[in-house]
Amino acid sequence: MKRIFTVLLLVAGLNSLAQQDALYSQYMFNMLVINPAYAGSRDMLSATVVDRYQWIGFDGAPQTLTASVHTPLRNDRIALGLYFYTDKTGPLRDNGFVTNYAYRLHMGKENNLAFGIDFGIHKMSINWDKANPYTESDLAFAQQEEGKLKPDANFGICYYGKQFYIGLSSRHLFENTMTVDDISGSYTFRTLARHFYLMGGYAFTMNDWLVLKPSAMIKYTAQAPMNVDFNVSGFLANLFWLGVSYRTQRNAIVFMTEFNIGEHFRIGYSYDTYISKFSGQSQGSHEFMLNYEIDLFQTRLIRDLNPGYF
């Protein structure tokens, strides 16, 4: 049992010292997974895949894959979306499937006040192969049924227009707990704490070939340090983004870029490095993004919005 309890203590430590939601450096291009009110904000169908490899060089470092899609309907006050994610950290696995609904109030010709809600299911479990049990009692403990499906819900508000956005969201409203059982009782190995996000950004048109967009996001959950992410990005020649971020979590510096490929595709990449003691222990983090967009209902023409900035 010693090895199993070591795993449980490790997971408990991760829960108490760090925010539990997956980390995204390119959150400004993938905001549906943070705020459900973002659904439909591109005024076209938008599908995104993000693949993140964190803390390269660490055994059992976090790996996250997310796929999302959202679109306004013909009644463009209503938007629908969904996303799937899988997040791995050491022996811990978190998989989820989430559906999304947003209602948008048009504030004049260009601005929207949106309210969004997510409902979904997720499964948190321990991969006991990673625990490497070496006693009969460890093996008996590890052969139990893996984590069970749990419901989850998120809520968000977002006010945005052609050149700005500001949003507030709360995730994991149910605050589910996950337990494992053996002959001596049940053990809670994770409580999915409620997370709060406040984000905003503004796009300044400097000239015909440069748009400068500063943005920020604040993440908070109880019993964990507040994390702030500051970003400045430039949109050059209406073709590509170049940006840099500073994240207070582990004093990370993030370099990122995104390219428009034709009318429908965008690809993005970011690299995280660290300016703390952690820098000597990790080779950084890599994040890849692919986005496809198509105007199914010609809502962009109806609303006369340029979706390129957010």
Phi and psi in degrees as GROMACS dihedral restraints (atoms count N, CA, C in turn):
[ dihedral_restraints ]
;  ai    aj    ak    al  type     phi  dphi    fc
    3     4     5     6     1   -57.5    20    10
    4     5     6     7     1   -46.0    20    10
    6     7     8     9     1   -65.4    20    10
    7     8     9    10     1   -39.4    20    10
    9    10    11    12     1   -64.7    20    10
   10    11    12    13     1   -44.8    20    10
   12    13    14    15     1   -66.3    20    10
   13    14    15    16     1   -30.6    20    10
   15    16    17    18     1   -61.9    20    10
   16    17    18    19     1   -42.4    20    10
   18    19    20    21     1   -61.7    20    10
   19    20    21    22     1   -45.3    20    10
   21    22    23    24     1   -63.2    20    10
   22    23    24    25     1   -40.2    20    10
   24    25    26    27     1   -65.7    20    10
   25    26    27    28     1   -37.8    20    10
   27    28    29    30     1   -62.1    20    10
   28    29    30    31     1   -47.1    20    10
   30    31    32    33     1   -63.6    20    10
   31    32    33    34     1   -41.8    20    10
   33    34    35    36     1   -60.9    20    10
   34    35    36    37     1   -38.6    20    10
   36    37    38    39     1   -64.3    20    10
   37    38    39    40     1   -41.1    20    10
   39    40    41    42     1   -60.8    20    10
   40    41    42    43     1   -39.2    20    10
   42    43    44    45     1   -67.9    20    10
   43    44    45    46     1   -38.3    20    10
   45    46    47    48     1   -80.2    20    10
   46    47    48    49     1   -24.5    20    10
   48    49    50    51     1  -103.6    20    10
   49    50    51    52     1   -13.2    20    10
   51    52    53    54     1  -140.0    20    10
   52    53    54    55     1   156.6    20    10
   54    55    56    57     1   -69.9    20    10
   55    56    57    58     1   144.8    20    10
   57    58    59    60     1   -91.2    20    10
   58    59    60    61     1   -22.9    20    10
   60    61    62    63     1   -66.2    20    10
   61    62    63    64     1   147.7    20    10
   63    64    65    66     1   -60.2    20    10
   64    65    66    67     1   146.8    20    10
   66    67    68    69     1   -93.3    20    10
   67    68    69    70     1   137.5    20    10
   69    70    71    72     1  -131.3    20    10
   70    71    72    73     1   124.7    20    10
   72    73    74    75     1   -79.0    20    10
   73    74    75    76     1   -32.9    20    10
   75    76    77    78     1   -97.4    20    10
   76    77    78    79     1    43.1    20    10
   78    79    80    81     1   -61.1    20    10
   79    80    81    82     1   -30.6    20    10
   81    82    83    84     1   -67.2    20    10
   82    83    84    85     1   -14.1    20    10
   84    85    86    87     1  -107.7    20    10
   85    86    87    88     1     7.5    20    10
   87    88    89    90     1  -148.8    20    10
   88    89    90    91     1    46.6    20    10
   90    91    92    93     1   -78.3    20    10
   91    92    93    94     1   -10.2    20    10
   93    94    95    96     1   -59.9    20    10
   94    95    96    97     1   -35.8    20    10
   96    97    98    99     1   -76.9    20    10
   97    98    99   100     1    -5.6    20    10
   99   100   101   102     1  -108.2    20    10
  100   101   102   103     1   -40.1    20    10
  102   103   104   105     1  -134.7    20    10
  103   104   105   106     1   113.2    20    10
  105   106   107   108     1   -65.3    20    10
  106   107   108   109     1   -18.4    20    10
  108   109   110   111     1   -71.3    20    10
  109   110   111   112     1   -10.1    20    10
  111   112   113   114     1   -72.4    20    10
  112   113   114   115     1   -15.8    20    10
  114   115   116   117     1   -56.0    20    10
  115   116   117   118     1   132.1    20    10
  117   118   119   120     1    83.3    20    10
  118   119   120   121     1    -5.4    20    10
  120   121   122   123     1   -67.7    20    10
  121   122   123   124     1   -20.6    20    10
  123   124   125   126     1   -79.9    20    10
  124   125   126   127     1    -6.9    20    10
  126   127   128   129     1    56.9    20    10
  127   128   129   130     1    32.5    20    10
  129   130   131   132     1  -167.1    20    10
  130   131   132   133     1   168.3    20    10
  132   133   134   135     1   -69.3    20    10
  133   134   135   136     1   128.9    20    10
  135   136   137   138     1  -130.3    20    10
  136   137   138   139     1   120.9    20    10
  138   139   140   141     1  -117.8    20    10
  139   140   141   142     1   131.9    20    10
  141   142   143   144     1  -135.4    20    10
  142   143   144   145     1   138.1    20    10
  144   145   146   147     1  -121.8    20    10
  145   146   147   148     1   129.5    20    10
  147   148   149   150     1  -125.1    20    10
  148   149   150   151     1   128.9    20    10
  150   151   152   153     1  -123.7    20    10
  151   152   153   154     1   118.6    20    10
  153   154   155   156     1  -122.0    20    10
  154   155   156   157     1   133.8    20    10
  156   157   158   159     1  -120.8    20    10
  157   158   159   160     1   109.1    20    10
  159   160   161   162     1  -102.2    20    10
  160   161   162   163     1   144.4    20    10
  162   163   164   165     1    55.1    20    10
  163   164   165   166     1    57.5    20    10
  165   166   167   168     1   -56.6    20    10
  166   167   168   169     1   133.8    20    10
  168   169   170   171     1   106.8    20    10
  169   170   171   172     1   -16.3    20    10
  171   172   173   174     1   -92.4    20    10
  172   173   174   175     1   132.6    20    10
  174   175   176   177     1   -72.1    20    10
  175   176   177   178     1   126.0    20    10
  177   178   179   180     1    79.3    20    10
  178   179   180   181     1    19.0    20    10
  180   181   182   183     1   -66.8    20    10
  181   182   183   184     1   155.3    20    10
  183   184   185   186     1   -60.0    20    10
  184   185   186   187     1   138.2    20    10
  186   187   188   189     1  -132.7    20    10
  187   188   189   190     1   131.1    20    10
  189   190   191   192     1  -133.7    20    10
  190   191   192   193     1   131.4    20    10
  192   193   194   195     1  -124.6    20    10
  193   194   195   196     1   127.6    20    10
  195   196   197   198     1  -131.7    20    10
  196   197   198   199     1   135.7    20    10
  198   199   200   201     1  -128.7    20    10
  199   200   201   202     1   127.3    20    10
  201   202   203   204     1  -137.2    20    10
  202   203   204   205     1   156.3    20    10
  204   205   206   207     1  -149.8    20    10
  205   206   207   208     1   140.3    20    10
  207   208   209   210     1  -152.4    20    10
  208   209   210   211     1   154.5    20    10
  210   211   212   213     1  -159.2    20    10
  211   212   213   214     1   147.4    20    10
  213   214   215   216     1   -74.4    20    10
  214   215   216   217     1   157.8    20    10
  216   217   218   219     1   -94.5    20    10
  217   218   219   220     1  -178.4    20    10
  219   220   221   222     1   -58.9    20    10
  220   221   222   223     1   -40.7    20    10
  222   223   224   225     1   -79.0    20    10
  223   224   225   226     1    95.1    20    10
  225   226   227   228     1   -75.1    20    10
  226   227   228   229     1     7.2    20    10
  228   229   230   231     1   -75.3    20    10
  229   230   231   232     1   -19.2    20    10
  231   232   233   234     1  -110.8    20    10
  232   233   234   235     1   135.6    20    10
  234   235   236   237     1  -133.5    20    10
  235   236   237   238     1   145.3    20    10
  237   238   239   240     1  -124.4    20    10
  238   239   240   241     1   154.1    20    10
  240   241   242   243     1  -160.3    20    10
  241   242   243   244     1   171.5    20    10
  243   244   245   246     1  -158.9    20    10
  244   245   246   247     1   158.1    20    10
  246   247   248   249     1  -154.1    20    10
  247   248   249   250     1   156.0    20    10
  249   250   251   252     1  -123.1    20    10
  250   251   252   253     1   143.3    20    10
  252   253   254   255     1  -142.6    20    10
  253   254   255   256     1   152.2    20    10
  255   256   257   258     1  -136.9    20    10
  256   257   258   259     1   127.7    20    10
  258   259   260   261     1  -128.4    20    10
  259   260   261   262     1   125.0    20    10
  261   262   263   264     1  -122.2    20    10
  262   263   264   265     1   129.7    20    10
  264   265   266   267     1  -137.7    20    10
  265   266   267   268     1   105.6    20    10
  267   268   269   270     1    58.0    20    10
  268   269   270   271     1  -128.2    20    10
  270   271   272   273     1   -80.8    20    10
  271   272   273   274     1    -8.1    20    10
  273   274   275   276     1   -86.4    20    10
  274   275   276   277     1   133.7    20    10
  276   277   278   279     1  -124.0    20    10
  277   278   279   280     1   136.4    20    10
  279   280   281   282     1  -134.6    20    10
  280   281   282   283     1   110.1    20    10
  282   283   284   285     1  -116.1    20    10
  283   284   285   286     1   142.5    20    10
  285   286   287   288     1  -151.7    20    10
  286   287   288   289     1   154.1    20    10
  288   289   290   291     1  -133.1    20    10
  289   290   291   292     1   125.0    20    10
  291   292   293   294     1  -131.0    20    10
  292   293   294   295     1   135.0    20    10
  294   295   296   297     1  -107.0    20    10
  295   296   297   298     1   153.8    20    10
  297   298   299   300     1  -135.8    20    10
  298   299   300   301     1   142.7    20    10
  300   301   302   303     1  -135.7    20    10
  301   302   303   304     1   134.4    20    10
  303   304   305   306     1  -134.6    20    10
  304   305   306   307     1   142.4    20    10
  306   307   308   309     1  -118.7    20    10
  307   308   309   310     1   130.1    20    10
  309   310   311   312     1  -116.0    20    10
  310   311   312   313     1   130.8    20    10
  312   313   314   315     1  -100.6    20    10
  313   314   315   316     1   120.1    20    10
  315   316   317   318     1   -78.7    20    10
  316   317   318   319     1   119.5    20    10
  318   319   320   321     1  -105.0    20    10
  319   320   321   322     1    85.6    20    10
  321   322   323   324     1    82.1    20    10
  322   323   324   325     1  -159.2    20    10
  324   325   326   327     1   -82.0    20    10
  325   326   327   328     1   -26.1    20    10
  327   328   329   330     1  -122.6    20    10
  328   329   330   331     1   -16.4    20    10
  330   331   332   333     1  -105.6    20    10
  331   332   333   334     1   152.4    20    10
  333   334   335   336     1  -136.4    20    10
  334   335   336   337     1   140.6    20    10
  336   337   338   339     1  -111.7    20    10
  337   338   339   340     1   115.2    20    10
  339   340   341   342     1  -117.4    20    10
  340   341   342   343     1   143.5    20    10
  342   343   344   345     1  -121.4    20    10
  343   344   345   346     1   129.4    20    10
  345   346   347   348     1  -132.8    20    10
  346   347   348   349     1   152.4    20    10
  348   349   350   351     1  -141.8    20    10
  349   350   351   352     1   141.7    20    10
  351   352   353   354     1  -113.5    20    10
  352   353   354   355     1   142.3    20    10
  354   355   356   357     1  -132.2    20    10
  355   356   357   358     1   137.6    20    10
  357   358   359   360     1  -165.9    20    10
  358   359   360   361     1  -172.1    20    10
  360   361   362   363     1  -129.1    20    10
  361   362   363   364     1   150.4    20    10
  363   364   365   366     1  -144.3    20    10
  364   365   366   367     1   159.1    20    10
  366   367   368   369     1  -132.0    20    10
  367   368   369   370     1   112.9    20    10
  369   370   371   372     1  -102.1    20    10
  370   371   372   373     1   132.2    20    10
  372   373   374   375     1  -151.3    20    10
  373   374   375   376     1   167.9    20    10
  375   376   377   378     1  -109.6    20    10
  376   377   378   379     1   129.3    20    10
  378   379   380   381     1   -84.6    20    10
  379   380   381   382     1    99.9    20    10
  381   382   383   384     1   -69.1    20    10
  382   383   384   385     1   -16.5    20    10
  384   385   386   387     1   -60.5    20    10
  385   386   387   388     1   -32.3    20    10
  387   388   389   390     1   -72.9    20    10
  388   389   390   391     1   -21.0    20    10
  390   391   392   393     1   -77.4    20    10
  391   392   393   394     1   -19.5    20    10
  393   394   395   396     1    52.3    20    10
  394   395   396   397     1    59.7    20    10
  396   397   398   399     1   -64.4    20    10
  397   398   399   400     1   145.3    20    10
  399   400   401   402     1  -132.5    20    10
  400   401   402   403     1    11.2    20    10
  402   403   404   405     1  -129.1    20    10
  403   404   405   406     1   162.8    20    10
  405   406   407   408     1   -62.3    20    10
  406   407   408   409     1   -38.2    20    10
  408   409   410   411     1   -67.5    20    10
  409   410   411   412     1   -36.4    20    10
  411   412   413   414     1   -59.8    20    10
  412   413   414   415     1   -45.9    20    10
  414   415   416   417     1   -63.0    20    10
  415   416   417   418     1   -40.7    20    10
  417   418   419   420     1   -64.1    20    10
  418   419   420   421     1   -39.7    20    10
  420   421   422   423     1   -67.0    20    10
  421   422   423   424     1   -38.9    20    10
  423   424   425   426     1   -76.2    20    10
  424   425   426   427     1   -17.4    20    10
  426   427   428   429     1   -86.4    20    10
  427   428   429   430     1     2.7    20    10
  429   430   431   432     1   -70.4    20    10
  430   431   432   433     1   168.8    20    10
  432   433   434   435     1   -62.2    20    10
  433   434   435   436     1   141.8    20    10
  435   436   437   438     1   -73.5    20    10
  436   437   438   439     1   179.9    20    10
  438   439   440   441     1   -53.6    20    10
  439   440   441   442     1   150.5    20    10
  441   442   443   444     1   -96.5    20    10
  442   443   444   445     1   158.1    20    10
  444   445   446   447     1   -68.5    20    10
  445   446   447   448     1   137.7    20    10
  447   448   449   450     1  -130.3    20    10
  448   449   450   451     1   144.8    20    10
  450   451   452   453     1   -76.8    20    10
  451   452   453   454     1   155.9    20    10
  453   454   455   456     1  -146.9    20    10
  454   455   456   457     1   155.2    20    10
  456   457   458   459     1  -148.8    20    10
  457   458   459   460     1   147.5    20    10
  459   460   461   462     1  -137.5    20    10
  460   461   462   463     1   154.0    20    10
  462   463   464   465     1  -137.7    20    10
  463   464   465   466     1   144.5    20    10
  465   466   467   468     1  -152.0    20    10
  466   467   468   469     1   156.9    20    10
  468   469   470   471     1  -128.3    20    10
  469   470   471   472     1   139.0    20    10
  471   472   473   474     1  -144.9    20    10
  472   473   474   475     1   131.9    20    10
  474   475   476   477     1  -116.7    20    10
  475   476   477   478     1   121.7    20    10
  477   478   479   480     1  -148.8    20    10
  478   479   480   481     1   160.3    20    10
  480   481   482   483     1  -146.8    20    10
  481   482   483   484     1  -160.8    20    10
  483   484   485   486     1   -64.4    20    10
  484   485   486   487     1   -33.7    20    10
  486   487   488   489     1  -122.6    20    10
  487   488   489   490     1     8.3    20    10
  489   490   491   492     1  -154.1    20    10
  490   491   492   493     1   163.5    20    10
  492   493   494   495     1  -156.9    20    10
  493   494   495   496     1   149.7    20    10
  495   496   497   498     1  -146.8    20    10
  496   497   498   499     1   133.9    20    10
  498   499   500   501     1  -146.3    20    10
  499   500   501   502     1   155.0    20    10
  501   502   503   504     1  -136.7    20    10
  502   503   504   505     1   132.9    20    10
  504   505   506   507     1  -142.6    20    10
  505   506   507   508     1   156.8    20    10
  507   508   509   510     1  -129.5    20    10
  508   509   510   511     1   127.5    20    10
  510   511   512   513     1  -114.7    20    10
  511   512   513   514     1   152.7    20    10
  513   514   515   516     1    62.7    20    10
  514   515   516   517     1    57.2    20    10
  516   517   518   519     1   -63.6    20    10
  517   518   519   520     1   -28.0    20    10
  519   520   521   522     1   -83.7    20    10
  520   521   522   523     1   -16.9    20    10
  522   523   524   525     1    48.4    20    10
  523   524   525   526     1    57.9    20    10
  525   526   527   528     1   -67.1    20    10
  526   527   528   529     1   153.3    20    10
  528   529   530   531     1  -115.6    20    10
  529   530   531   532     1   150.7    20    10
  531   532   533   534     1  -120.2    20    10
  532   533   534   535     1   136.5    20    10
  534   535   536   537     1  -129.0    20    10
  535   536   537   538     1   159.1    20    10
  537   538   539   540     1  -124.7    20    10
  538   539   540   541     1   153.3    20    10
  540   541   542   543     1  -124.6    20    10
  541   542   543   544     1   146.7    20    10
  543   544   545   546     1  -141.8    20    10
  544   545   546   547     1  -171.0    20    10
  546   547   548   549     1   -66.6    20    10
  547   548   549   550     1   -18.4    20    10
  549   550   551   552     1   -97.2    20    10
  550   551   552   553     1    -4.7    20    10
  552   553   554   555     1   143.6    20    10
  553   554   555   556     1  -170.2    20    10
  555   556   557   558     1  -105.6    20    10
  556   557   558   559     1   148.3    20    10
  558   559   560   561     1  -129.8    20    10
  559   560   561   562     1   125.1    20    10
  561   562   563   564     1   -81.9    20    10
  562   563   564   565     1   117.8    20    10
  564   565   566   567     1  -104.7    20    10
  565   566   567   568     1   -10.1    20    10
  567   568   569   570     1  -160.6    20    10
  568   569   570   571     1   136.3    20    10
  570   571   572   573     1  -117.2    20    10
  571   572   573   574     1   121.6    20    10
  573   574   575   576     1   -82.3    20    10
  574   575   576   577     1    95.6    20    10
  576   577   578   579     1   -72.0    20    10
  577   578   579   580     1   153.4    20    10
  579   580   581   582     1   -70.6    20    10
  580   581   582   583     1   132.7    20    10
  582   583   584   585     1  -113.0    20    10
  583   584   585   586     1   145.6    20    10
  585   586   587   588     1  -123.9    20    10
  586   587   588   589     1   136.9    20    10
  588   589   590   591     1  -128.0    20    10
  589   590   591   592     1   132.0    20    10
  591   592   593   594     1  -124.1    20    10
  592   593   594   595     1   123.9    20    10
  594   595   596   597     1  -140.5    20    10
  595   596   597   598     1   156.3    20    10
  597   598   599   600     1  -167.5    20    10
  598   599   600   601     1   159.6    20    10
  600   601   602   603     1  -163.6    20    10
  601   602   603   604     1   161.5    20    10
  603   604   605   606     1  -143.5    20    10
  604   605   606   607     1   138.1    20    10
  606   607   608   609     1  -104.5    20    10
  607   608   609   610     1   118.2    20    10
  609   610   611   612     1  -100.1    20    10
  610   611   612   613     1   121.0    20    10
  612   613   614   615     1   -82.2    20    10
  613   614   615   616     1   104.8    20    10
  615   616   617   618     1   -80.0    20    10
  616   617   618   619     1   -41.0    20    10
  618   619   620   621     1  -164.3    20    10
  619   620   621   622     1  -166.5    20    10
  621   622   623   624     1   -68.3    20    10
  622   623   624   625     1   -19.5    20    10
  624   625   626   627     1  -119.3    20    10
  625   626   627   628     1     1.0    20    10
  627   628   629   630     1  -137.7    20    10
  628   629   630   631     1   126.5    20    10
  630   631   632   633     1  -118.2    20    10
  631   632   633   634     1   125.2    20    10
  633   634   635   636     1  -105.0    20    10
  634   635   636   637     1   127.3    20    10
  636   637   638   639     1  -128.4    20    10
  637   638   639   640     1    98.9    20    10
  639   640   641   642     1   -81.9    20    10
  640   641   642   643     1   145.9    20    10
  642   643   644   645     1  -151.2    20    10
  643   644   645   646     1   163.6    20    10
  645   646   647   648     1  -150.6    20    10
  646   647   648   649     1   152.3    20    10
  648   649   650   651     1  -140.6    20    10
  649   650   651   652     1   133.7    20    10
  651   652   653   654     1  -113.5    20    10
  652   653   654   655     1   128.5    20    10
  654   655   656   657     1  -116.9    20    10
  655   656   657   658     1   134.0    20    10
  657   658   659   660     1  -140.0    20    10
  658   659   660   661     1   138.0    20    10
  660   661   662   663     1  -147.2    20    10
  661   662   663   664     1   151.1    20    10
  663   664   665   666     1   -61.7    20    10
  664   665   666   667     1   146.4    20    10
  666   667   668   669     1    63.9    20    10
  667   668   669   670     1    27.9    20    10
  669   670   671   672     1  -147.2    20    10
  670   671   672   673     1   148.5    20    10
  672   673   674   675     1   -61.9    20    10
  673   674   675   676     1   142.5    20    10
  675   676   677   678     1   -67.5    20    10
  676   677   678   679     1   137.0    20    10
  678   679   680   681     1  -113.0    20    10
  679   680   681   682     1   132.7    20    10
  681   682   683   684     1  -122.3    20    10
  682   683   684   685     1   134.9    20    10
  684   685   686   687     1  -121.6    20    10
  685   686   687   688     1   117.8    20    10
  687   688   689   690     1  -107.3    20    10
  688   689   690   691     1   135.3    20    10
  690   691   692   693     1  -137.6    20    10
  691   692   693   694     1   143.5    20    10
  693   694   695   696     1  -130.4    20    10
  694   695   696   697     1   123.5    20    10
  696   697   698   699     1  -128.5    20    10
  697   698   699   700     1   149.9    20    10
  699   700   701   702     1  -121.3    20    10
  700   701   702   703     1   132.9    20    10
  702   703   704   705     1  -100.9    20    10
  703   704   705   706     1   112.5    20    10
  705   706   707   708     1  -107.9    20    10
  706   707   708   709     1   131.7    20    10
  708   709   710   711     1    54.3    20    10
  709   710   711   712     1    25.3    20    10
  711   712   713   714     1    57.8    20    10
  712   713   714   715     1    27.0    20    10
  714   715   716   717     1  -124.1    20    10
  715   716   717   718     1   -41.1    20    10
  717   718   719   720     1  -151.1    20    10
  718   719   720   721     1   157.6    20    10
  720   721   722   723     1  -105.6    20    10
  721   722   723   724     1   144.4    20    10
  723   724   725   726     1  -129.0    20    10
  724   725   726   727     1   133.5    20    10
  726   727   728   729     1  -150.7    20    10
  727   728   729   730     1   163.9    20    10
  729   730   731   732     1  -140.9    20    10
  730   731   732   733     1   142.0    20    10
  732   733   734   735     1  -128.8    20    10
  733   734   735   736     1   154.1    20    10
  735   736   737   738     1  -121.8    20    10
  736   737   738   739     1   126.6    20    10
  738   739   740   741     1  -118.1    20    10
  739   740   741   742     1   127.6    20    10
  741   742   743   744     1   -66.3    20    10
  742   743   744   745     1   -27.8    20    10
  744   745   746   747     1   -65.3    20    10
  745   746   747   748     1   112.9    20    10
  747   748   749   750     1    61.0    20    10
  748   749   750   751     1    21.9    20    10
  750   751   752   753     1    48.9    20    10
  751   752   753   754     1    59.6    20    10
  753   754   755   756     1   -92.7    20    10
  754   755   756   757     1   140.0    20    10
  756   757   758   759     1  -110.1    20    10
  757   758   759   760     1   129.9    20    10
  759   760   761   762     1  -120.2    20    10
  760   761   762   763     1   129.6    20    10
  762   763   764   765     1  -110.1    20    10
  763   764   765   766     1   133.6    20    10
  765   766   767   768     1  -143.5    20    10
  766   767   768   769     1   156.7    20    10
  768   769   770   771     1  -148.2    20    10
  769   770   771   772     1   155.2    20    10
  771   772   773   774     1  -146.4    20    10
  772   773   774   775     1   136.8    20    10
  774   775   776   777     1  -120.8    20    10
  775   776   777   778     1   136.9    20    10
  777   778   779   780     1   -85.0    20    10
  778   779   780   781     1   128.4    20    10
  780   781   782   783     1  -117.1    20    10
  781   782   783   784     1   102.7    20    10
  783   784   785   786     1    68.0    20    10
  784   785   786   787     1  -154.6    20    10
  786   787   788   789     1   -89.6    20    10
  787   788   789   790     1   -15.1    20    10
  789   790   791   792     1  -118.3    20    10
  790   791   792   793     1   -22.1    20    10
  792   793   794   795     1  -112.6    20    10
  793   794   795   796     1   147.3    20    10
  795   796   797   798     1  -136.3    20    10
  796   797   798   799     1   141.1    20    10
  798   799   800   801     1  -125.2    20    10
  799   800   801   802     1   146.1    20    10
  801   802   803   804     1  -140.7    20    10
  802   803   804   805     1   155.7    20    10
  804   805   806   807     1  -146.4    20    10
  805   806   807   808     1   142.7    20    10
  807   808   809   810     1  -138.8    20    10
  808   809   810   811     1   150.1    20    10
  810   811   812   813     1  -129.8    20    10
  811   812   813   814     1   126.7    20    10
  813   814   815   816     1  -100.0    20    10
  814   815   816   817     1   133.0    20    10
  816   817   818   819     1  -127.9    20    10
  817   818   819   820     1   169.8    20    10
  819   820   821   822     1  -130.5    20    10
  820   821   822   823     1   144.2    20    10
  822   823   824   825     1  -114.2    20    10
  823   824   825   826     1    23.2    20    10
  825   826   827   828     1  -114.5    20    10
  826   827   828   829     1  -174.0    20    10
  828   829   830   831     1   -59.5    20    10
  829   830   831   832     1   -23.2    20    10
  831   832   833   834     1   -64.6    20    10
  832   833   834   835     1   -21.0    20    10
  834   835   836   837     1   -63.0    20    10
  835   836   837   838     1   -30.6    20    10
  837   838   839   840     1   -80.6    20    10
  838   839   840   841     1    -5.6    20    10
  840   841   842   843     1  -108.8    20    10
  841   842   843   844     1   -11.7    20    10
  843   844   845   846     1  -133.7    20    10
  844   845   846   847     1   149.8    20    10
  846   847   848   849     1   -94.6    20    10
  847   848   849   850     1    19.4    20    10
  849   850   851   852     1    93.6    20    10
  850   851   852   853     1  -174.8    20    10
  852   853   854   855     1  -131.0    20    10
  853   854   855   856     1   144.8    20    10
  855   856   857   858     1  -119.2    20    10
  856   857   858   859     1   140.1    20    10
  858   859   860   861     1  -138.9    20    10
  859   860   861   862     1   130.6    20    10
  861   862   863   864     1  -118.5    20    10
  862   863   864   865     1   140.8    20    10
  864   865   866   867     1  -134.1    20    10
  865   866   867   868     1   137.1    20    10
  867   868   869   870     1  -130.9    20    10
  868   869   870   871     1   130.4    20    10
  870   871   872   873     1  -130.7    20    10
  871   872   873   874     1   139.5    20    10
  873   874   875   876     1  -128.2    20    10
  874   875   876   877     1   134.3    20    10
  876   877   878   879     1  -135.1    20    10
  877   878   879   880     1   143.2    20    10
  879   880   881   882     1  -149.1    20    10
  880   881   882   883     1   139.5    20    10
  882   883   884   885     1   -87.8    20    10
  883   884   885   886     1    87.8    20    10
  885   886   887   888     1   -66.0    20    10
  886   887   888   889     1   -43.3    20    10
  888   889   890   891     1  -113.2    20    10
  889   890   891   892     1    11.7    20    10
  891   892   893   894     1    56.6    20    10
  892   893   894   895     1    32.3    20    10
  894   895   896   897     1   -69.1    20    10
  895   896   897   898     1   -28.9    20    10
  897   898   899   900     1   -65.0    20    10
  898   899   900   901     1   -38.5    20    10
  900   901   902   903     1   -69.3    20    10
  901   902   903   904     1   -38.2    20    10
  903   904   905   906     1   -64.5    20    10
  904   905   906   907     1   -44.5    20    10
  906   907   908   909     1   -87.3    20    10
  907   908   909   910     1   -11.9    20    10
  909   910   911   912     1    54.8    20    10
  910   911   912   913     1    47.7    20    10
  912   913   914   915     1  -110.0    20    10
  913   914   915   916     1   143.1    20    10
  915   916   917   918     1   -96.8    20    10
  916   917   918   919     1   112.9    20    10
  918   919   920   921     1   -86.6    20    10
  919   920   921   922     1     7.9    20    10
  921   922   923   924     1   -70.2    20    10
  922   923   924   925     1   -20.7    20    10
  924   925   926   927     1   -89.7    20    10
  925   926   927   928     1   -30.9    20    10
